[in-house]
Every structure is written in structure tokens, then in C-alpha cells.
Amino acid sequence: MTHDTTRAVDQGDGPAPPRVEVAGPRVRVWTAKFSTRWLPDTPSHRHLTVVWMRLLGNERGTPLLTLQE
């Protein structure tokens, strides 16, 4: 099953840190290579976003973000 919740993003040469963008009742996650589509801003989506961003790692396998970030 595919959900089609990501899309490619061109952000130039340098890697950009992952970030969450909130617009009213919607939220999406941006990274250097992709972003999610707009999702409803619900507690479950916020929790999933925190867990998902914490699982992102670099080429050495170290996390891109700390839990505090």
C-alpha cells in the first residue's frame, strides 16, 4: 500500500537540517532531500513526527537530531 505522503525537494548544495513547518491546522516535515505533504495537526501526527525525526540518521548512523531538538 502506498500513501504518497512525501515529495522531492530541491534545497541547493548544502544540507539543511530537518524542520517542521506548521500552518494553522496543518503540519509538514522538511529535510534536505524530501518533505511530507501537509498533514492535519493532531496529537498523533505530532507524536509520529517526533519519533520519525529522531530515527533519521546520517551516513555514519548517528542521529541527525537529539530528542531535545
Secondary structure, DSSP 4 states (H G I P E B T S, - for coil): -----EEE----SSPPPPEEEEETTEEEEE-SSEEEPPEE--HHHHHHHHHHHHH-B-TTS-BSS-S--
